[in-house]
Each structure stands twice: as structure tokens, then as C-alpha cells.
Amino acid sequence: MFDQFHYFPLVKWKRAERMAISLLDPTVKSKITPIIEIIPIPRDLDTGEQTKNLEDHVGSASKTIETAWG
């Protein structure tokens, strides 16, 4: 169960945040639960169309979360 020392950081899932999460010591990871905001699907600058479909975007994000968090 969580106590008053448990931390819930809001993390935008960009490269620096992914790197920071992956470098955390396991004892620190046990005291936090990140709330992860996945960045929007990128758009083509010329057409304005999304460069990925939703399924691919969420799939790749979940893989990076698993890799960084464990």
C-alpha cells in the first residue's frame, strides 16, 4: 500500500524522461508510481496527416515504458 512518502510524478514520455526513469535505482522505483503522458502522434509537416496509426503509436510507447521501467 502507498504511504505519505510515495511519489506520483507526471511524466511526459519524451527522451529525457525515459532516460531518467531508466536510470533510477530499484529502491527509488519502489517509492514512485509515474503517471505517464504519451506524446501526441507526430504529423507530417506537409500534409498534416499523422505519421503513425494509433495502434502502432501506443504499441511503441508501451515497449519503451517496459524497457525503461522494467
PDB file with SEQRES, HELIX, SHEET and CRYST1 records, atoms N, CA, C and O in Angstrom:
SEQRES   1 A   70  MET PHE ASP GLN PHE HIS TYR PHE PRO LEU VAL LYS TRP          
SEQRES   2 A   70  LYS ARG ALA GLU ARG MET ALA ILE SER LEU LEU ASP PRO          
SEQRES   3 A   70  THR VAL LYS SER LYS ILE THR PRO ILE ILE GLU ILE ILE          
SEQRES   4 A   70  PRO ILE PRO ARG ASP LEU ASP THR GLY GLU GLN THR LYS          
SEQRES   5 A   70  ASN LEU GLU ASP HIS VAL GLY SER ALA SER LYS THR ILE          
SEQRES   6 A   70  GLU THR ALA TRP GLY                                          
HELIX    1 AA1 ARG A   15  LEU A   23  1                                   9    
HELIX    2 AA2 PRO A   26  LYS A   29  1                                   4    
HELIX    3 AA3 LEU A   54  TRP A   69  1                                  16    
SHEET    1 AA1 2 LEU A  10  LYS A  12  0                                        
SHEET    2 AA1 2 ILE A  35  GLU A  37  1                                        
CRYST1    1.000    1.000    1.000  90.00  90.00  90.00 P 1           1          
ATOM      1  N   MET A   1       0.834  -1.169   0.000  1.00  0.00           N  
ATOM      2  CA  MET A   1       0.000   0.000   0.000  1.00  0.00           C  
ATOM      3  C   MET A   1       0.887   1.244   0.000  1.00  0.00           C  
ATOM      4  O   MET A   1       2.039   1.198   0.433  1.00  0.00           O  
ATOM      5  N   PHE A   2       0.343   2.341  -0.485  1.00  0.00           N  
ATOM      6  CA  PHE A   2       1.097   3.581  -0.540  1.00  0.00           C  
ATOM      7  C   PHE A   2       1.021   4.303   0.794  1.00  0.00           C  
ATOM      8  O   PHE A   2       0.011   4.240   1.496  1.00  0.00           O  
ATOM      9  N   ASP A   3       2.113   4.994   1.132  1.00  0.00           N  
ATOM     10  CA  ASP A   3       2.105   5.815   2.332  1.00  0.00           C  
ATOM     11  C   ASP A   3       2.336   7.268   1.932  1.00  0.00           C  
ATOM     12  O   ASP A   3       2.355   7.588   0.744  1.00  0.00           O  
ATOM     13  N   GLN A   4       2.508   8.135   2.899  1.00  0.00           N  
ATOM     14  CA  GLN A   4       2.669   9.559   2.607  1.00  0.00           C  
ATOM     15  C   GLN A   4       3.983   9.885   1.904  1.00  0.00           C  
ATOM     16  O   GLN A   4       4.174  11.013   1.451  1.00  0.00           O  
ATOM     17  N   PHE A   5       4.885   8.919   1.807  1.00  0.00           N  
ATOM     18  CA  PHE A   5       6.165   9.158   1.153  1.00  0.00           C  
ATOM     19  C   PHE A   5       6.194   8.660  -0.288  1.00  0.00           C  
ATOM     20  O   PHE A   5       7.201   8.826  -0.976  1.00  0.00           O  
ATOM     21  N   HIS A   6       5.109   8.054  -0.754  1.00  0.00           N  
ATOM     22  CA  HIS A   6       5.057   7.571  -2.134  1.00  0.00           C  
ATOM     23  C   HIS A   6       4.832   8.765  -3.060  1.00  0.00           C  
ATOM     24  O   HIS A   6       4.034   9.654  -2.760  1.00  0.00           O  
ATOM     25  N   TYR A   7       5.538   8.776  -4.182  1.00  0.00           N  
ATOM     26  CA  TYR A   7       5.527   9.922  -5.088  1.00  0.00           C  
ATOM     27  C   TYR A   7       4.904   9.520  -6.423  1.00  0.00           C  
ATOM     28  O   TYR A   7       5.189   8.441  -6.942  1.00  0.00           O  
ATOM     29  N   PHE A   8       4.046  10.392  -6.983  1.00  0.00           N  
ATOM     30  CA  PHE A   8       3.383  10.166  -8.254  1.00  0.00           C  
ATOM     31  C   PHE A   8       3.762  11.280  -9.229  1.00  0.00           C  
ATOM     32  O   PHE A   8       2.996  12.228  -9.398  1.00  0.00           O  
ATOM     33  N   PRO A   9       4.933  11.186  -9.876  1.00  0.00           N  
ATOM     34  CA  PRO A   9       5.320  12.251 -10.803  1.00  0.00           C  
ATOM     35  C   PRO A   9       4.550  12.161 -12.117  1.00  0.00           C  
ATOM     36  O   PRO A   9       4.287  11.062 -12.605  1.00  0.00           O  
ATOM     37  N   LEU A  10       4.188  13.301 -12.691  1.00  0.00           N  
ATOM     38  CA  LEU A  10       3.590  13.356 -14.015  1.00  0.00           C  
ATOM     39  C   LEU A  10       4.744  13.468 -15.000  1.00  0.00           C  
ATOM     40  O   LEU A  10       5.520  14.423 -14.954  1.00  0.00           O  
ATOM     41  N   VAL A  11       4.852  12.489 -15.888  1.00  0.00           N  
ATOM     42  CA  VAL A  11       5.999  12.408 -16.788  1.00  0.00           C  
ATOM     43  C   VAL A  11       5.512  12.451 -18.231  1.00  0.00           C  
ATOM     44  O   VAL A  11       4.701  11.620 -18.640  1.00  0.00           O  
ATOM     45  N   LYS A  12       6.006  13.419 -19.005  1.00  0.00           N  
ATOM     46  CA  LYS A  12       5.756  13.408 -20.448  1.00  0.00           C  
ATOM     47  C   LYS A  12       6.768  12.424 -21.023  1.00  0.00           C  
ATOM     48  O   LYS A  12       7.960  12.533 -20.734  1.00  0.00           O  
ATOM     49  N   TRP A  13       6.330  11.496 -21.805  1.00  0.00           N  
ATOM     50  CA  TRP A  13       7.173  10.384 -22.215  1.00  0.00           C  
ATOM     51  C   TRP A  13       8.062  10.774 -23.391  1.00  0.00           C  
ATOM     52  O   TRP A  13       7.942  10.229 -24.488  1.00  0.00           O  
ATOM     53  N   LYS A  14       8.957  11.730 -23.139  1.00  0.00           N  
ATOM     54  CA  LYS A  14       9.939  12.157 -24.133  1.00  0.00           C  
ATOM     55  C   LYS A  14      11.289  11.532 -23.778  1.00  0.00           C  
ATOM     56  O   LYS A  14      11.425  10.900 -22.730  1.00  0.00           O  
ATOM     57  N   ARG A  15      12.259  11.702 -24.623  1.00  0.00           N  
ATOM     58  CA  ARG A  15      13.540  11.019 -24.487  1.00  0.00           C  
ATOM     59  C   ARG A  15      14.205  11.241 -23.123  1.00  0.00           C  
ATOM     60  O   ARG A  15      14.654  10.278 -22.501  1.00  0.00           O  
ATOM     61  N   ALA A  16      14.275  12.465 -22.658  1.00  0.00           N  
ATOM     62  CA  ALA A  16      14.963  12.756 -21.387  1.00  0.00           C  
ATOM     63  C   ALA A  16      14.259  12.095 -20.199  1.00  0.00           C  
ATOM     64  O   ALA A  16      14.906  11.581 -19.287  1.00  0.00           O  
ATOM     65  N   GLU A  17      12.922  12.119 -20.227  1.00  0.00           N  
ATOM     66  CA  GLU A  17      12.169  11.483 -19.143  1.00  0.00           C  
ATOM     67  C   GLU A  17      12.348   9.974 -19.166  1.00  0.00           C  
ATOM     68  O   GLU A  17      12.499   9.348 -18.117  1.00  0.00           O  
ATOM     69  N   ARG A  18      12.331   9.383 -20.363  1.00  0.00           N  
ATOM     70  CA  ARG A  18      12.560   7.935 -20.482  1.00  0.00           C  
ATOM     71  C   ARG A  18      13.930   7.566 -19.928  1.00  0.00           C  
ATOM     72  O   ARG A  18      14.071   6.580 -19.205  1.00  0.00           O  
ATOM     73  N   MET A  19      14.933   8.362 -20.270  1.00  0.00           N  
ATOM     74  CA  MET A  19      16.295   8.095 -19.799  1.00  0.00           C  
ATOM     75  C   MET A  19      16.372   8.217 -18.284  1.00  0.00           C  
ATOM     76  O   MET A  19      16.978   7.375 -17.622  1.00  0.00           O  
ATOM     77  N   ALA A  20      15.760   9.263 -17.733  1.00  0.00           N  
ATOM     78  CA  ALA A  20      15.796   9.467 -16.282  1.00  0.00           C  
ATOM     79  C   ALA A  20      15.126   8.308 -15.545  1.00  0.00           C  
ATOM     80  O   ALA A  20      15.653   7.822 -14.544  1.00  0.00           O  
ATOM     81  N   ILE A  21      13.974   7.867 -16.034  1.00  0.00           N  
ATOM     82  CA  ILE A  21      13.281   6.735 -15.408  1.00  0.00           C  
ATOM     83  C   ILE A  21      14.130   5.477 -15.478  1.00  0.00           C  
ATOM     84  O   ILE A  21      14.210   4.725 -14.507  1.00  0.00           O  
ATOM     85  N   SER A  22      14.763   5.243 -16.616  1.00  0.00           N  
ATOM     86  CA  SER A  22      15.558   4.017 -16.769  1.00  0.00           C  
ATOM     87  C   SER A  22      16.779   3.991 -15.866  1.00  0.00           C  
ATOM     88  O   SER A  22      17.274   2.916 -15.528  1.00  0.00           O  
ATOM     89  N   LEU A  23      17.274   5.162 -15.471  1.00  0.00           N  
ATOM     90  CA  LEU A  23      18.470   5.242 -14.631  1.00  0.00           C  
ATOM     91  C   LEU A  23      18.180   5.195 -13.132  1.00  0.00           C  
ATOM     92  O   LEU A  23      19.106   5.152 -12.322  1.00  0.00           O  
ATOM     93  N   LEU A  24      16.897   5.204 -12.762  1.00  0.00           N  
ATOM     94  CA  LEU A  24      16.560   5.189 -11.337  1.00  0.00           C  
ATOM     95  C   LEU A  24      16.955   3.873 -10.679  1.00  0.00           C  
ATOM     96  O   LEU A  24      16.831   2.800 -11.270  1.00  0.00           O  
ATOM     97  N   ASP A  25      17.426   3.979  -9.466  1.00  0.00           N  
ATOM     98  CA  ASP A  25      17.750   2.813  -8.655  1.00  0.00           C  
ATOM     99  C   ASP A  25      16.451   2.079  -8.313  1.00  0.00           C  
ATOM    100  O   ASP A  25      15.425   2.726  -8.097  1.00  0.00           O  
ATOM    101  N   PRO A  26      16.473   0.751  -8.259  1.00  0.00           N  
ATOM    102  CA  PRO A  26      15.252  -0.003  -7.923  1.00  0.00           C  
ATOM    103  C   PRO A  26      14.602   0.411  -6.600  1.00  0.00           C  
ATOM    104  O   PRO A  26      13.380   0.346  -6.468  1.00  0.00           O  
ATOM    105  N   THR A  27      15.400   0.834  -5.628  1.00  0.00           N  
ATOM    106  CA  THR A  27      14.799   1.268  -4.361  1.00  0.00           C  
ATOM    107  C   THR A  27      14.000   2.562  -4.543  1.00  0.00           C  
ATOM    108  O   THR A  27      12.990   2.772  -3.872  1.00  0.00           O  
ATOM    109  N   VAL A  28      14.453   3.422  -5.448  1.00  0.00           N  
ATOM    110  CA  VAL A  28      13.713   4.651  -5.741  1.00  0.00           C  
ATOM    111  C   VAL A  28      12.452   4.302  -6.535  1.00  0.00           C  
ATOM    112  O   VAL A  28      11.376   4.836  -6.267  1.00  0.00           O  
ATOM    113  N   LYS A  29      12.594   3.405  -7.511  1.00  0.00           N  
ATOM    114  CA  LYS A  29      11.432   2.997  -8.307  1.00  0.00           C  
ATOM    115  C   LYS A  29      10.319   2.420  -7.434  1.00  0.00           C  
ATOM    116  O   LYS A  29       9.138   2.575  -7.745  1.00  0.00           O  
ATOM    117  N   SER A  30      10.691   1.763  -6.358  1.00  0.00           N  
ATOM    118  CA  SER A  30       9.672   1.170  -5.491  1.00  0.00           C  
ATOM    119  C   SER A  30       8.885   2.225  -4.717  1.00  0.00           C  
ATOM    120  O   SER A  30       7.838   1.924  -4.144  1.00  0.00           O  
ATOM    121  N   LYS A  31       9.391   3.466  -4.698  1.00  0.00           N  
ATOM    122  CA  LYS A  31       8.732   4.536  -3.949  1.00  0.00           C  
ATOM    123  C   LYS A  31       7.999   5.532  -4.845  1.00  0.00           C  
ATOM    124  O   LYS A  31       7.460   6.530  -4.365  1.00  0.00           O  
ATOM    125  N   ILE A  32       7.982   5.254  -6.155  1.00  0.00           N  
ATOM    126  CA  ILE A  32       7.263   6.150  -7.066  1.00  0.00           C  
ATOM    127  C   ILE A  32       6.350   5.343  -7.993  1.00  0.00           C  
ATOM    128  O   ILE A  32       6.577   4.163  -8.261  1.00  0.00           O  
ATOM    129  N   THR A  33       5.322   6.021  -8.462  1.00  0.00           N  
ATOM    130  CA  THR A  33       4.443   5.485  -9.499  1.00  0.00           C  
ATOM    131  C   THR A  33       4.257   6.604 -10.512  1.00  0.00           C  
ATOM    132  O   THR A  33       3.462   7.516 -10.286  1.00  0.00           O  
ATOM    133  N   PRO A  34       4.980   6.546 -11.627  1.00  0.00           N  
ATOM    134  CA  PRO A  34       4.861   7.637 -12.591  1.00  0.00           C  
ATOM    135  C   PRO A  34       3.510   7.618 -13.297  1.00  0.00           C  
ATOM    136  O   PRO A  34       2.987   6.558 -13.640  1.00  0.00           O  
ATOM    137  N   ILE A  35       2.966   8.786 -13.502  1.00  0.00           N  
ATOM    138  CA  ILE A  35       1.776   8.957 -14.326  1.00  0.00           C  
ATOM    139  C   ILE A  35       2.312   9.435 -15.671  1.00  0.00           C  
ATOM    140  O   ILE A  35       2.818  10.550 -15.790  1.00  0.00           O  
ATOM    141  N   ILE A  36       2.194   8.584 -16.672  1.00  0.00           N  
ATOM    142  CA  ILE A  36       2.875   8.820 -17.946  1.00  0.00           C  
ATOM    143  C   ILE A  36       1.916   9.403 -18.972  1.00  0.00           C  
ATOM    144  O   ILE A  36       0.857   8.843 -19.253  1.00  0.00           O  
ATOM    145  N   GLU A  37       2.317  10.545 -19.525  1.00  0.00           N  
ATOM    146  CA  GLU A  37       1.567  11.184 -20.599  1.00  0.00           C  
ATOM    147  C   GLU A  37       2.292  10.872 -21.906  1.00  0.00           C  
ATOM    148  O   GLU A  37       3.408  11.341 -22.134  1.00  0.00           O  
ATOM    149  N   ILE A  38       1.662  10.091 -22.746  1.00  0.00           N  
ATOM    150  CA  ILE A  38       2.280   9.743 -24.034  1.00  0.00           C  
ATOM    151  C   ILE A  38       2.118  10.933 -24.965  1.00  0.00           C  
ATOM    152  O   ILE A  38       1.032  11.503 -25.074  1.00  0.00           O  
ATOM    153  N   ILE A  39       3.203  11.305 -25.637  1.00  0.00           N  
ATOM    154  CA  ILE A  39       3.162  12.457 -26.537  1.00  0.00           C  
ATOM    155  C   ILE A  39       2.226  12.173 -27.708  1.00  0.00           C  
ATOM    156  O   ILE A  39       2.042  11.015 -28.085  1.00  0.00           O  
ATOM    157  N   PRO A  40       1.631  13.220 -28.289  1.00  0.00           N  
ATOM    158  CA  PRO A  40       0.714  13.020 -29.416  1.00  0.00           C  
ATOM    159  C   PRO A  40       1.413  12.365 -30.611  1.00  0.00           C  
ATOM    160  O   PRO A  40       2.635  12.415 -30.747  1.00  0.00           O  
ATOM    161  N   ILE A  41       0.612  11.762 -31.454  1.00  0.00           N  
ATOM    162  CA  ILE A  41       1.147  11.145 -32.672  1.00  0.00           C  
ATOM    163  C   ILE A  41       1.712  12.258 -33.549  1.00  0.00           C  
ATOM    164  O   ILE A  41       1.032  13.249 -33.815  1.00  0.00           O  
ATOM    165  N   PRO A  42       2.961  12.093 -34.000  1.00  0.00           N  
ATOM    166  CA  PRO A  42       3.553  13.128 -34.865  1.00  0.00           C  
ATOM    167  C   PRO A  42       2.770  13.277 -36.172  1.00  0.00           C  
ATOM    168  O   PRO A  42       2.142  12.329 -36.644  1.00  0.00           O  
ATOM    169  N   ARG A  43       2.818  14.466 -36.740  1.00  0.00           N  
ATOM    170  CA  ARG A  43       2.133  14.733 -38.007  1.00  0.00           C  
ATOM    171  C   ARG A  43       3.148  15.122 -39.078  1.00  0.00           C  
ATOM    172  O   ARG A  43       4.176  15.731 -38.781  1.00  0.00           O  
ATOM    173  N   ASP A  44       2.856  14.770 -40.299  1.00  0.00           N  
ATOM    174  CA  ASP A  44       3.659  15.174 -41.447  1.00  0.00           C  
ATOM    175  C   ASP A  44       3.494  16.682 -41.624  1.00  0.00           C  
ATOM    176  O   ASP A  44       2.369  17.180 -41.651  1.00  0.00           O  
ATOM    177  N   LEU A  45       4.591  17.404 -41.743  1.00  0.00           N  
ATOM    178  CA  LEU A  45       4.527  18.861 -41.834  1.00  0.00           C  
ATOM    179  C   LEU A  45       3.883  19.349 -43.131  1.00  0.00           C  
ATOM    180  O   LEU A  45       3.280  20.421 -43.160  1.00  0.00           O  
ATOM    181  N   ASP A  46       4.008  18.573 -44.189  1.00  0.00           N  
ATOM    182  CA  ASP A  46       3.446  18.999 -45.470  1.00  0.00           C  
ATOM    183  C   ASP A  46       1.956  18.707 -45.584  1.00  0.00           C  
ATOM    184  O   ASP A  46       1.186  19.551 -46.043  1.00  0.00           O  
ATOM    185  N   THR A  47       1.550  17.513 -45.166  1.00  0.00           N  
ATOM    186  CA  THR A  47       0.153  17.107 -45.358  1.00  0.00           C  
ATOM    187  C   THR A  47      -0.706  17.268 -44.110  1.00  0.00           C  
ATOM    188  O   THR A  47      -1.930  17.346 -44.215  1.00  0.00           O  
ATOM    189  N   GLY A  48      -0.094  17.318 -42.941  1.00  0.00           N  
ATOM    190  CA  GLY A  48      -0.839  17.393 -41.697  1.00  0.00           C  
ATOM    191  C   GLY A  48      -1.374  16.047 -41.238  1.00  0.00           C  
ATOM    192  O   GLY A  48      -2.034  15.961 -40.203  1.00  0.00           O  
ATOM    193  N   GLU A  49      -1.095  14.996 -41.998  1.00  0.00           N  
ATOM    194  CA  GLU A  49      -1.548  13.650 -41.655  1.00  0.00           C  
ATOM    195  C   GLU A  49      -0.661  13.056 -40.557  1.00  0.00           C  
ATOM    196  O   GLU A  49       0.526  13.367 -40.464  1.00  0.00           O  
ATOM    197  N   GLN A  50      -1.259  12.198 -39.731  1.00  0.00           N  
ATOM    198  CA  GLN A  50      -0.486  11.516 -38.706  1.00  0.00           C  
ATOM    199  C   GLN A  50       0.508  10.563 -39.358  1.00  0.00           C  
ATOM    200  O   GLN A  50       0.199   9.923 -40.363  1.00  0.00           O  
ATOM    201  N   THR A  51       1.706  10.475 -38.777  1.00  0.00           N  
ATOM    202  CA  THR A  51       2.742   9.625 -39.362  1.00  0.00           C  
ATOM    203  C   THR A  51       2.625   8.172 -38.933  1.00  0.00           C  
ATOM    204  O   THR A  51       3.269   7.308 -39.529  1.00  0.00           O  
ATOM    205  N   LYS A  52       1.815   7.876 -37.909  1.00  0.00           N  
ATOM    206  CA  LYS A  52       1.577   6.516 -37.426  1.00  0.00           C  
ATOM    207  C   LYS A  52       0.104   6.370 -37.132  1.00  0.00           C  
ATOM    208  O   LYS A  52      -0.607   7.357 -36.940  1.00  0.00           O  
ATOM    209  N   ASN A  53      -0.352   5.123 -37.098  1.00  0.00           N  
ATOM    210  CA  ASN A  53      -1.717   4.933 -36.622  1.00  0.00           C  
ATOM    211  C   ASN A  53      -1.670   4.789 -35.099  1.00  0.00           C  
ATOM    212  O   ASN A  53      -0.601   4.600 -34.519  1.00  0.00           O  
ATOM    213  N   LEU A  54      -2.825   4.879 -34.466  1.00  0.00           N  
ATOM    214  CA  LEU A  54      -2.899   4.861 -33.011  1.00  0.00           C  
ATOM    215  C   LEU A  54      -2.323   3.575 -32.427  1.00  0.00           C  
ATOM    216  O   LEU A  54      -1.593   3.614 -31.437  1.00  0.00           O  
ATOM    217  N   GLU A  55      -2.647   2.439 -33.035  1.00  0.00           N  
ATOM    218  CA  GLU A  55      -2.176   1.151 -32.530  1.00  0.00           C  
ATOM    219  C   GLU A  55      -0.648   1.072 -32.522  1.00  0.00           C  
ATOM    220  O   GLU A  55      -0.058   0.616 -31.543  1.00  0.00           O  
ATOM    221  N   ASP A  56      -0.005   1.513 -33.604  1.00  0.00           N  
ATOM    222  CA  ASP A  56       1.463   1.493 -33.668  1.00  0.00           C  
ATOM    223  C   ASP A  56       2.073   2.461 -32.663  1.00  0.00           C  
ATOM    224  O   ASP A  56       3.082   2.153 -32.028  1.00  0.00           O  
ATOM    225  N   HIS A  57       1.459   3.629 -32.521  1.00  0.00           N  
ATOM    226  CA  HIS A  57       1.989   4.651 -31.611  1.00  0.00           C  
ATOM    227  C   HIS A  57       1.941   4.171 -30.158  1.00  0.00           C  
ATOM    228  O   HIS A  57       2.925   4.280 -29.426  1.00  0.00           O  
ATOM    229  N   VAL A  58       0.792   3.641 -29.753  1.00  0.00           N  
ATOM    230  CA  VAL A  58       0.652   3.148 -28.380  1.00  0.00           C  
ATOM    231  C   VAL A  58       1.515   1.904 -28.168  1.00  0.00           C  
ATOM    232  O   VAL A  58       2.081   1.719 -27.090  1.00  0.00           O  
ATOM    233  N   GLY A  59       1.618   1.059 -29.182  1.00  0.00           N  
ATOM    234  CA  GLY A  59       2.460  -0.132 -29.078  1.00  0.00           C  
ATOM    235  C   GLY A  59       3.926   0.206 -28.855  1.00  0.00           C  
ATOM    236  O   GLY A  59       4.587  -0.402 -28.013  1.00  0.00           O  
ATOM    237  N   SER A  60       4.435   1.179 -29.609  1.00  0.00           N  
ATOM    238  CA  SER A  60       5.839   1.556 -29.419  1.00  0.00           C  
ATOM    239  C   SER A  60       6.044   2.259 -28.084  1.00  0.00           C  
ATOM    240  O   SER A  60       7.085   2.091 -27.449  1.00  0.00           O  
ATOM    241  N   ALA A  61       5.058   3.048 -27.650  1.00  0.00           N  
ATOM    242  CA  ALA A  61       5.166   3.708 -26.345  1.00  0.00           C  
ATOM    243  C   ALA A  61       5.188   2.672 -25.223  1.00  0.00           C  
ATOM    244  O   ALA A  61       5.969   2.798 -24.281  1.00  0.00           O  
ATOM    245  N   SER A  62       4.348   1.663 -25.315  1.00  0.00           N  
ATOM    246  CA  SER A  62       4.316   0.648 -24.254  1.00  0.00           C  
ATOM    247  C   SER A  62       5.618  -0.144 -24.206  1.00  0.00           C  
ATOM    248  O   SER A  62       6.055  -0.551 -23.130  1.00  0.00           O  
ATOM    249  N   LYS A  63       6.236  -0.365 -25.354  1.00  0.00           N  
ATOM    250  CA  LYS A  63       7.536  -1.060 -25.364  1.00  0.00           C  
ATOM    251  C   LYS A  63       8.608  -0.218 -24.684  1.00  0.00           C  
ATOM    252  O   LYS A  63       9.434  -0.750 -23.942  1.00  0.00           O  
ATOM    253  N   THR A  64       8.602   1.103 -24.933  1.00  0.00           N  
ATOM    254  CA  THR A  64       9.617   1.952 -24.291  1.00  0.00           C  
ATOM    255  C   THR A  64       9.359   2.062 -22.784  1.00  0.00           C  
ATOM    256  O   THR A  64      10.300   2.169 -21.998  1.00  0.00           O  
ATOM    257  N   ILE A  65       8.087   2.035 -22.388  1.00  0.00           N  
ATOM    258  CA  ILE A  65       7.787   2.060 -20.952  1.00  0.00           C  
ATOM    259  C   ILE A  65       8.300   0.784 -20.297  1.00  0.00           C  
ATOM    260  O   ILE A  65       8.909   0.829 -19.228  1.00  0.00           O  
ATOM    261  N   GLU A  66       8.053  -0.341 -20.934  1.00  0.00           N  
ATOM    262  CA  GLU A  66       8.534  -1.615 -20.382  1.00  0.00           C  
ATOM    263  C   GLU A  66      10.050  -1.646 -20.293  1.00  0.00           C  
ATOM    264  O   GLU A  66      10.606  -2.122 -19.303  1.00  0.00           O  
ATOM    265  N   THR A  67      10.717  -1.144 -21.315  1.00  0.00           N  
ATOM    266  CA  THR A  67      12.186  -1.113 -21.309  1.00  0.00           C  
ATOM    267  C   THR A  67      12.730  -0.195 -20.209  1.00  0.00           C  
ATOM    268  O   THR A  67      13.670  -0.556 -19.501  1.00  0.00           O  
ATOM    269  N   ALA A  68      12.137   0.985 -20.074  1.00  0.00           N  
ATOM    270  CA  ALA A  68      12.640   1.957 -19.091  1.00  0.00           C  
ATOM    271  C   ALA A  68      12.268   1.599 -17.664  1.00  0.00           C  
ATOM    272  O   ALA A  68      13.074   1.764 -16.748  1.00  0.00           O  
ATOM    273  N   TRP A  69      11.064   1.114 -17.476  1.00  0.00           N  
ATOM    274  CA  TRP A  69      10.585   0.850 -16.113  1.00  0.00           C  
ATOM    275  C   TRP A  69      10.938  -0.558 -15.646  1.00  0.00           C  
ATOM    276  O   TRP A  69      11.280  -0.769 -14.482  1.00  0.00           O  
ATOM    277  N   GLY A  70      10.855  -1.505 -16.551  1.00  0.00           N  
ATOM    278  CA  GLY A  70      11.175  -2.895 -16.185  1.00  0.00           C  
ATOM    279  C   GLY A  70       9.963  -3.695 -15.866  1.00  0.00           C  
ATOM    280  O   GLY A  70      10.072  -4.878 -15.541  1.00  0.00           O  
TER     281      GLY A  70                                                      
END                                                                             
